[in-house]
Amino acid sequence: MALAIINSVASWILKKRIHQIELFLKYPNEVQEELLHNLIRWAENTSFGKKYDFSSIRNYSTFAERIPISTYEDLEPLIEQTRRGKQNVIWPTQIKWFAKSSGTTNAKSKFIPVSPEALEDCHYKAAKDLLCLYLNNNEDSQLFTGKSLRLGGSKQLYEDNNTFFGDLSAILIENMPMWAEFSSTPSNKVSLMSEWESKLSAIVKETTNENVTSFAGVPSWMLVLMNRILEETGKDNLHEIWPNVEVYFHGGVSFEPYRDQYKKILPKSDFKYYEIYNASEGFFAIQDSNDSDELLLMLDYGIFYEFIPMDSFGKPNQKAVRLADVELNKNYAVLITTNSGLWRYLIGDTVRFTSLNPYRIKITGRTKHHINVFGEELMVENTDRAIAKACNITGADVVDYTVAPIFMDGKEKGAHEWIIEFGKHPEDVEVFRRHLDEALQALNSDYEAKRYNNMTLNPLVLNVARPKLFYDWLKAQDKLGGQHKIPRLSNERDYLEKLKSMQIADVNA
């Protein structure tokens, strides 16, 4: 009875937020313009605000003309001043939390500032909104009668000059309200464990006897945990362990290559999947309806959005547009200005809009993680969907993959080279390879044009990885768990060659 009351009260509180969400759905561009105005006013007396004379900025046009587009490297000196204890540099309130992130490709650590406003008005607000939208779509949900099994990449926090840095998940756990810890499993102590293998064992021990009603985490690593749980319990599927589990909140990597594997271990037809789009820099979008593959862009989290069309990205004529000027089904690089002092900051992601009323998006990849050596403009969205289609046709399962170009050498045409680690191998790898190539052509007209009669691109080359090749590579880089992953696509061959060399070394050992 007590749990039922808690569930009803929590649902009522969260659903009150629906009215505020409806406001930015109705007036999206006005909400964004007002937000930009407020960010500028709040920060006009910071070092950054004085440098660019924020006090005289009255509209978006002046803002866009005056403030340069920035990467982390551009803002790093100012962020480092803040991390060393100097305040009022990029944001007026005290910033003492920094989310440490190395990204996917850059070994050098980034320290993303996390202000008190970003914690409350972005990250925690988004977590509540996720629940709010889910409950609004599922009136009979019993989510709060049990706990959420969360899987983060958390490590301990480190102090430096009275500021603290660590994984974003560790910062969120450190600051989360008591009710959030009460409704989550495993404990904070286990969630913050650094060593991945020990952490997995501890999570299994702590969670199997809990009443878990939801999951939250990155699909690739969550699948590793779920398979470990089934292995240690001897159960055939997760509903045998947690009969009341009803939804999986996921993000970080595309769910598409893993969908069929999840359906096998969560076979209930009414089980729900909800996608989120967040990063160390902020929380951006949430799936707002059941069985959707689109994400609602959240417009009142203290983040002002701009978008750079990918057909001009990185070129002298590159120009950002605000939300009001985006077009459907066009790839854009995402540019954010935030309530943590990130000003016109390139986060490195690419999206396309699937709806303009309301603004809904799909994540298509990363600005650095696509292949365009031969004019094929291949995006991660294309390869994820092609993998899923080839798996569906052949009955295979994929654990991970990466793709790189084979460069023309004067005699041979170019091609794409893949390394795929299978969970379940196709009966015939050549049949899988052919279906994969055909799916890519069906999904990407530029790739199809380059493949026509092998005019520019030869058929793709497929290498089958040994078991745990990707896992072992990440382990060697101390990147197990959390958001860590090997780039799916690259214009260079670095990652592919490293993986191939590991595989060859194992064969020769």
Secondary structure per residue as TSV (DSSP state, phi and psi in degrees):
chain	resnum	aa	ss	phi	psi
A	1	M	-	360.0	-44.8
A	2	A	H	-60.9	-42.2
A	3	L	H	-65.5	-36.7
A	4	A	H	-64.9	-39.0
A	5	I	H	-66.3	-44.1
A	6	I	H	-58.9	-43.4
A	7	N	H	-60.9	-43.0
A	8	S	H	-67.1	-44.6
A	9	V	H	-65.2	-46.5
A	10	A	H	-60.9	-41.8
A	11	S	H	-62.6	-42.4
A	12	W	H	-63.8	-44.0
A	13	I	H	-63.4	-46.2
A	14	L	H	-67.0	-36.3
A	15	K	H	-70.1	-19.3
A	16	K	T	-61.9	-26.3
A	17	R	T	-68.6	-21.3
A	18	I	H	-54.6	-36.2
A	19	H	H	-66.0	-36.6
A	20	Q	H	-69.8	-38.5
A	21	I	H	-62.8	-40.4
A	22	E	H	-61.7	-28.4
A	23	L	H	-65.3	-48.6
A	24	F	H	-76.1	-19.2
A	25	L	H	-68.2	-36.4
A	26	K	H	-80.5	-37.5
A	27	Y	S	-127.0	60.4
A	28	P	H	-62.9	-45.8
A	29	N	H	-71.9	-35.2
A	30	E	H	-66.2	-40.1
A	31	V	H	-62.8	-43.0
A	32	Q	H	-66.7	-40.4
A	33	E	H	-64.2	-42.3
A	34	E	H	-66.0	-38.8
A	35	L	H	-62.2	-44.9
A	36	L	H	-60.4	-44.8
A	37	H	H	-57.2	-43.8
A	38	N	H	-66.6	-41.2
A	39	L	H	-60.8	-43.0
A	40	I	H	-64.8	-45.2
A	41	R	H	-63.5	-43.0
A	42	W	H	-62.4	-35.2
A	43	A	T	-102.4	9.8
A	44	E	T	-67.7	-21.6
A	45	N	T	-99.5	6.8
A	46	T	S	-76.3	167.4
A	47	S	H	-58.2	-42.2
A	48	F	H	-65.9	-42.7
A	49	G	H	-64.6	-36.8
A	50	K	H	-71.5	-37.5
A	51	K	H	-60.3	-40.1
A	52	Y	T	-103.9	14.7
A	53	D	T	50.9	56.8
A	54	F	G	-57.0	-30.9
A	55	S	G	-62.0	-20.5
A	56	S	G	-100.9	-0.9
A	57	I	-	-83.1	123.1
A	58	R	-	-119.5	-10.5
A	59	N	S	-152.4	171.7
A	60	Y	H	-63.4	-40.2
A	61	S	H	-57.7	-46.4
A	62	T	H	-64.6	-41.6
A	63	F	H	-57.7	-48.9
A	64	A	H	-68.1	-33.4
A	65	E	H	-73.1	-35.1
A	66	R	H	-90.5	-37.5
A	67	I	S	-93.7	124.1
A	68	P	-	-74.0	150.8
A	69	I	-	-68.2	135.6
A	70	S	B	-126.1	146.1
A	71	T	-	-101.0	175.9
A	72	Y	H	-60.0	-40.0
A	73	E	H	-61.0	-34.3
A	74	D	H	-67.3	-39.6
A	75	L	H	-91.1	-8.7
A	76	E	H	-54.6	-44.3
A	77	P	H	-58.2	-38.6
A	78	L	H	-72.4	-39.3
A	79	I	H	-64.7	-39.8
A	80	E	H	-65.5	-37.5
A	81	Q	H	-58.8	-44.1
A	82	T	H	-65.5	-41.2
A	83	R	H	-66.2	-25.7
A	84	R	T	-85.9	6.6
A	85	G	T	107.8	-9.3
A	86	K	-	-77.8	131.7
A	87	Q	-	-109.1	171.1
A	88	N	S	61.7	33.3
A	89	V	S	-90.7	-57.7
A	90	I	S	-114.1	-14.5
A	91	W	S	-149.9	143.8
A	92	P	S	-74.5	-28.1
A	93	T	S	-89.4	162.1
A	94	Q	-	-66.8	128.5
A	95	I	-	-109.7	114.9
A	96	K	-	-120.0	-4.4
A	97	W	E	-110.6	137.1
A	98	F	E	-136.1	122.6
A	99	A	E	-81.7	115.0
A	100	K	E	-83.1	124.7
A	101	S	E	-143.8	131.3
A	102	S	-	-96.5	-1.9
A	103	G	-	68.1	-165.0
A	104	T	S	-93.1	-36.8
A	105	T	S	-109.7	-25.2
A	106	N	-	-93.5	120.5
A	107	A	-	-71.7	-23.3
A	108	K	S	-73.2	132.5
A	109	S	-	-72.0	143.4
A	110	K	E	-107.6	145.4
A	111	F	E	-119.9	98.1
A	112	I	E	-85.5	121.4
A	113	P	E	-65.9	138.8
A	114	V	E	-126.9	100.7
A	115	S	-	-77.6	165.3
A	116	P	H	-58.0	-36.4
A	117	E	H	-65.9	-39.5
A	118	A	H	-66.6	-39.4
A	119	L	I	-59.5	-51.3
A	120	E	I	-80.9	-47.2
A	121	D	I	-91.7	-5.4
A	122	C	I	-121.3	-73.2
A	123	H	I	-63.9	-52.0
A	124	Y	I	-72.3	-37.3
A	125	K	H	-60.7	-41.4
A	126	A	H	-65.4	-40.3
A	127	A	H	-60.4	-41.9
A	128	K	H	-68.1	-38.0
A	129	D	H	-65.1	-38.1
A	130	L	H	-57.3	-46.9
A	131	L	H	-66.2	-40.6
A	132	C	H	-58.8	-49.5
A	133	L	H	-66.0	-39.4
A	134	Y	H	-63.5	-46.8
A	135	L	H	-66.5	-34.4
A	136	N	H	-64.6	-30.2
A	137	N	H	-90.4	-12.1
A	138	N	-	-135.8	81.3
A	139	E	T	-59.5	-29.4
A	140	D	T	-93.9	11.3
A	141	S	-	-59.3	141.6
A	142	Q	-	-115.6	35.2
A	143	L	G	-53.9	-42.6
A	144	F	G	-88.7	8.7
A	145	T	G	-84.0	-8.3
A	146	G	S	-138.8	-156.6
A	147	K	E	-120.7	159.9
A	148	S	E	-96.8	125.8
A	149	L	E	-85.9	110.4
A	150	R	E	-103.9	142.5
A	151	L	E	-131.7	107.3
A	152	G	-	-114.6	176.3
A	153	G	-	-100.9	30.1
A	154	S	-	-62.0	138.3
A	155	K	-	-128.9	170.4
A	156	Q	-	-64.5	158.4
A	157	L	-	-88.7	147.1
A	158	Y	E	-118.0	140.9
A	159	E	E	-100.8	140.0
A	160	D	E	-153.1	114.1
A	161	N	T	56.5	41.1
A	162	N	T	64.4	19.2
A	163	T	E	-118.9	161.5
A	164	F	E	-128.5	141.4
A	165	F	E	-137.8	154.1
A	166	G	E	168.3	-175.0
A	167	D	-	-57.7	147.7
A	168	L	H	-56.0	-40.7
A	169	S	H	-61.7	-34.0
A	170	A	H	-68.1	-39.3
A	171	I	H	-64.4	-42.6
A	172	L	H	-65.9	-41.3
A	173	I	H	-64.6	-41.1
A	174	E	H	-61.2	-33.6
A	175	N	H	-104.5	-3.0
A	176	M	-	-68.7	148.8
A	177	P	-	-68.7	161.1
A	178	M	H	-58.9	-38.5
A	179	W	H	-62.4	-32.0
A	180	A	H	-70.2	-40.2
A	181	E	H	-67.3	-38.3
A	182	F	H	-61.1	-33.2
A	183	S	T	-95.3	9.6
A	184	S	E	-121.4	155.9
A	185	T	E	-144.2	144.5
A	186	P	S	-74.6	-178.0
A	187	S	-	-63.9	162.2
A	188	N	H	-57.5	-37.2
A	189	K	H	-59.6	-46.2
A	190	V	H	-72.6	-40.2
A	191	S	H	-58.8	-31.0
A	192	L	T	-91.5	3.8
A	193	M	-	-64.5	142.3
A	194	S	-	-90.4	-40.8
A	195	E	-	-79.7	117.9
A	196	W	H	-61.9	-48.6
A	197	E	H	-62.8	-43.9
A	198	S	H	-64.7	-37.2
A	199	K	H	-63.4	-44.1
A	200	L	H	-58.3	-46.4
A	201	S	H	-62.2	-40.4
A	202	A	H	-67.2	-38.2
A	203	I	H	-64.7	-43.7
A	204	V	H	-58.6	-46.4
A	205	K	H	-62.8	-39.8
A	206	E	H	-80.6	-28.5
A	207	T	H	-101.4	-22.9
A	208	T	T	-64.9	-23.9
A	209	N	T	-98.6	3.1
A	210	E	S	-84.5	160.6
A	211	N	-	-90.6	87.8
A	212	V	E	-84.6	127.6
A	213	T	E	-113.3	-10.1
A	214	S	E	-154.5	160.3
A	215	F	E	-119.9	152.3
A	216	A	E	-147.7	123.6
A	217	G	E	164.7	178.9
A	218	V	-	-76.0	130.7
A	219	P	H	-54.1	-43.1
A	220	S	H	-63.5	-47.6
A	221	W	H	-77.2	-33.2
A	222	M	H	-63.1	-36.0
A	223	L	H	-64.6	-37.6
A	224	V	H	-60.8	-45.9
A	225	L	H	-63.4	-46.0
A	226	M	H	-63.2	-41.0
A	227	N	H	-66.5	-35.0
A	228	R	H	-64.5	-42.3
A	229	I	H	-62.5	-44.7
A	230	L	H	-63.9	-39.1
A	231	E	H	-63.7	-43.7
A	232	E	H	-78.7	-26.2
A	233	T	H	-92.6	-17.7
A	234	G	T	74.6	13.8
A	235	K	-	-86.8	158.2
A	236	D	S	-85.7	-31.2
A	237	N	S	-149.7	168.0
A	238	L	G	-75.0	-20.9
A	239	H	G	-68.0	-24.0
A	240	E	G	-69.6	-26.3
A	241	I	T	-90.3	-45.0
A	242	W	-	-125.9	85.3
A	243	P	T	-64.4	-18.3
A	244	N	T	-100.1	3.9
A	245	V	-	-68.6	135.0
A	246	E	-	-130.0	-15.1
A	247	V	E	-155.1	149.2
A	248	Y	E	-122.1	117.9
A	249	F	E	-94.0	117.8
A	250	H	E	-132.7	157.3
A	251	G	-	-174.6	-179.6
A	252	G	S	101.6	-46.9
A	253	V	S	-138.0	162.3
A	254	S	-	-61.0	139.6
A	255	F	S	-83.4	-19.2
A	256	E	G	-54.7	-47.1
A	257	P	G	-66.5	-16.2
A	258	Y	G	-106.9	-6.3
A	259	R	H	-54.7	-50.2
A	260	D	H	-64.9	-34.0
A	261	Q	H	-66.7	-38.1
A	262	Y	H	-67.7	-37.4
A	263	K	H	-63.5	-28.5
A	264	K	H	-73.0	-35.3
A	265	I	H	-97.1	-8.1
A	266	L	S	-130.8	72.0
A	267	P	-	-79.2	-3.7
A	268	K	-	-63.6	132.2
A	269	S	T	-67.5	-24.4
A	270	D	T	-97.4	10.0
A	271	F	-	-69.2	139.3
A	272	K	E	-107.3	150.7
A	273	Y	E	-125.9	127.0
A	274	Y	E	-124.7	125.2
A	275	E	E	-96.0	146.5
A	276	I	E	-128.2	160.8
A	277	Y	E	-130.7	101.5
A	278	N	E	-139.7	166.6
A	279	A	E	-157.1	178.1
A	280	S	T	-60.0	-31.1
A	281	E	T	-77.7	-16.2
A	282	G	E	160.2	176.9
A	283	F	E	-112.0	126.1
A	284	F	E	-113.8	-40.9
A	285	A	E	-153.0	155.5
A	286	I	E	-140.2	137.7
A	287	Q	-	-63.2	127.2
A	288	D	-	-114.8	11.1
A	289	S	S	-150.2	155.2
A	290	N	T	-63.6	146.5
A	291	D	T	56.5	37.4
A	292	S	-	-109.6	155.1
A	293	D	-	-117.1	21.1
A	294	E	-	-117.0	153.2
A	295	L	E	-119.2	132.7
A	296	L	E	-78.3	122.9
A	297	L	E	-72.5	122.7
A	298	M	-	-89.5	123.0
A	299	L	-	-107.4	1.6
A	300	D	-	-126.3	40.1
A	301	Y	S	-103.9	17.1
A	302	G	S	77.7	22.5
A	303	I	E	-123.9	123.2
A	304	F	E	-99.2	130.6
A	305	Y	E	-104.2	140.5
A	306	E	E	-134.7	163.4
A	307	F	E	-141.8	135.5
A	308	I	E	-108.9	119.2
A	309	P	E	-56.4	132.0
A	310	M	T	-67.4	-21.4
A	311	D	T	-72.2	-11.6
A	312	S	T	-120.7	0.9
A	313	F	T	-60.8	130.6
A	314	G	T	79.5	-0.6
A	315	K	S	-97.9	161.7
A	316	P	T	-56.5	-29.2
A	317	N	T	-92.6	11.0
A	318	Q	-	-59.1	136.0
A	319	K	-	-146.1	134.5
A	320	A	-	-85.5	149.7
A	321	V	E	-123.1	151.7
A	322	R	E	-82.8	174.3
A	323	L	G	-55.3	-40.4
A	324	A	G	-62.2	-17.8
A	325	D	G	-110.7	8.7
A	326	V	-	-74.7	160.5
A	327	E	-	-120.4	156.8
A	328	L	B	-68.1	146.5
A	329	N	T	54.6	35.7
A	330	K	-	-121.4	136.7
A	331	N	E	-78.5	131.4
A	332	Y	E	-128.7	144.2
A	333	A	E	-82.8	139.2
A	334	V	E	-91.1	132.8
A	335	L	E	-123.7	128.0
A	336	I	E	-127.0	148.4
A	337	T	E	-123.0	126.1
A	338	T	E	-127.4	167.6
A	339	N	T	-82.4	24.5
A	340	S	T	-119.5	6.1
A	341	G	S	88.8	20.4
A	342	L	-	-91.4	112.2
A	343	W	-	-106.3	114.8
A	344	R	S	50.3	57.7
A	345	Y	E	-100.8	126.0
A	346	L	E	-79.6	115.9
A	347	I	E	-86.9	-11.5
A	348	G	E	94.2	-1.3
A	349	D	E	-96.4	155.2
A	350	T	E	-121.1	142.8
A	351	V	E	-137.4	164.8
A	352	R	E	-133.4	148.1
A	353	F	E	-88.8	128.9
A	354	T	E	-100.8	-14.0
A	355	S	E	-154.0	142.9
A	356	L	E	-108.3	-5.3
A	357	N	T	-150.6	88.0
A	358	P	T	-79.7	177.1
A	359	Y	E	-78.8	108.8
A	360	R	E	-120.8	147.7
A	361	I	E	-132.6	165.7
A	362	K	E	-128.2	138.8
A	363	I	E	-77.8	127.6
A	364	T	E	-108.3	-14.1
A	365	G	E	153.9	-151.5
A	366	R	E	-124.1	150.5
A	367	T	S	-61.5	-31.5
A	368	K	S	-92.5	-15.8
A	369	H	S	-110.2	70.8
A	370	H	-	-147.5	168.6
A	371	I	B	-119.0	121.7
A	372	N	-	-142.0	40.1
A	373	V	S	-71.9	-31.7
A	374	F	S	-117.4	15.2
A	375	G	S	83.6	17.8
A	376	E	-	-87.8	-15.8
A	377	E	-	47.6	50.4
A	378	L	B	-81.2	124.7
A	379	M	-	-108.6	160.0
A	380	V	H	-58.8	-36.5
A	381	E	H	-55.4	-41.5
A	382	N	H	-63.6	-48.7
A	383	T	H	-69.9	-37.0
A	384	D	H	-61.4	-44.1
A	385	R	H	-70.6	-37.0
A	386	A	H	-66.3	-41.7
A	387	I	H	-58.2	-47.3
A	388	A	H	-60.0	-41.4
A	389	K	H	-67.4	-44.1
A	390	A	H	-63.8	-38.1
A	391	C	H	-65.0	-42.3
A	392	N	H	-62.3	-39.1
A	393	I	H	-72.8	-39.9
A	394	T	H	-98.1	-8.9
A	395	G	T	78.1	16.4
A	396	A	-	-88.7	163.5
A	397	D	E	-125.2	139.8
A	398	V	E	-112.4	132.8
A	399	V	E	-86.0	-48.4
A	400	D	E	-164.4	166.6
A	401	Y	E	-160.0	161.9
A	402	T	E	-147.4	153.0
A	403	V	E	-134.7	141.9
A	404	A	E	-144.9	161.0
A	405	P	E	-79.2	150.1
A	406	I	E	-101.0	114.1
A	407	F	-	-75.8	147.8
A	408	M	-	-64.1	140.9
A	409	D	-	-117.9	16.8
A	410	G	S	99.9	-37.8
A	411	K	S	-100.9	-46.8
A	412	E	S	-94.9	146.3
A	413	K	-	-74.7	168.5
A	414	G	B	-77.9	175.1
A	415	A	E	-166.5	174.7
A	416	H	E	-110.1	135.6
A	417	E	E	-111.9	129.6
A	418	W	E	-112.7	145.8
A	419	I	E	-119.9	121.2
A	420	I	E	-122.6	129.4
A	421	E	E	-99.6	120.6
A	422	F	E	-94.1	139.3
A	423	G	E	-80.9	-44.2
A	424	K	E	-124.4	119.8
A	425	H	-	-75.3	145.8
A	426	P	-	-69.0	153.6
A	427	E	S	-62.3	-35.7
A	428	D	-	-132.6	110.3
A	429	V	H	-63.3	-35.1
A	430	E	H	-65.2	-37.6
A	431	V	H	-64.8	-42.5
A	432	F	H	-60.6	-45.7
A	433	R	H	-59.7	-42.0
A	434	R	H	-66.3	-42.7
A	435	H	H	-66.1	-36.3
A	436	L	H	-63.0	-46.1
A	437	D	H	-63.3	-42.0
A	438	E	H	-66.6	-38.5
A	439	A	H	-65.5	-40.0
A	440	L	H	-61.8	-40.2
A	441	Q	H	-67.0	-36.7
A	442	A	H	-70.0	-29.3
A	443	L	H	-90.5	-23.5
A	444	N	-	-134.8	108.1
A	445	S	H	-66.7	-30.8
A	446	D	H	-67.1	-42.9
A	447	Y	H	-64.0	-41.3
A	448	E	H	-60.1	-42.7
A	449	A	H	-63.5	-39.2
A	450	K	H	-73.8	-25.0
A	451	R	H	-87.7	-13.6
A	452	Y	G	-57.3	119.4
A	453	N	G	53.6	28.7
A	454	N	G	54.6	33.9
A	455	M	S	-62.6	-47.1
A	456	T	S	-116.5	-39.2
A	457	L	B	-114.7	129.8
A	458	N	-	-74.5	166.7
A	459	P	-	-55.2	148.8
A	460	L	-	-64.2	150.2
A	461	V	E	-101.0	131.8
A	462	L	E	-119.9	121.1
A	463	N	E	-104.8	132.5
A	464	V	E	-92.4	119.8
A	465	A	-	-77.6	149.0
A	466	R	-	-68.0	160.6
A	467	P	T	-58.1	136.3
A	468	K	T	68.4	17.9
A	469	L	H	-61.0	-48.2
A	470	F	H	-66.9	-41.0
A	471	Y	H	-59.4	-46.6
A	472	D	H	-66.6	-36.2
A	473	W	H	-64.9	-44.7
A	474	L	H	-64.6	-38.4
A	475	K	H	-62.4	-40.6
A	476	A	H	-64.7	-25.9
A	477	Q	T	-94.2	5.1
A	478	D	T	57.5	45.9
A	479	K	-	-128.4	38.9
A	480	L	-	-82.4	138.0
A	481	G	S	85.3	176.9
A	482	G	T	63.5	-138.6
A	483	Q	T	-92.4	3.2
A	484	H	-	-69.9	140.2
A	485	K	-	-163.0	158.7
A	486	I	-	-87.1	138.3
A	487	P	-	-55.6	132.8
A	488	R	S	-70.0	-39.0
A	489	L	B	-129.3	145.8
A	490	S	-	-152.2	144.2
A	491	N	S	-78.4	-9.6
A	492	E	S	-113.8	171.3
A	493	R	S	-105.0	7.7
A	494	D	H	-53.9	-55.3
A	495	Y	H	-67.5	-41.9
A	496	L	H	-61.8	-42.6
A	497	E	H	-66.3	-37.9
A	498	K	H	-64.3	-41.8
A	499	L	H	-67.3	-41.3
A	500	K	H	-63.9	-39.0
A	501	S	H	-67.0	-35.8
A	502	M	H	-64.9	-41.9
A	503	Q	H	-65.2	-43.8
A	504	I	H	-65.1	-40.5
A	505	A	H	-61.6	-39.4
A	506	D	H	-65.7	-39.8
A	507	V	H	-65.5	-37.7
A	508	N	H	-83.8	-12.4
A	509	A	-	-66.4	360.0
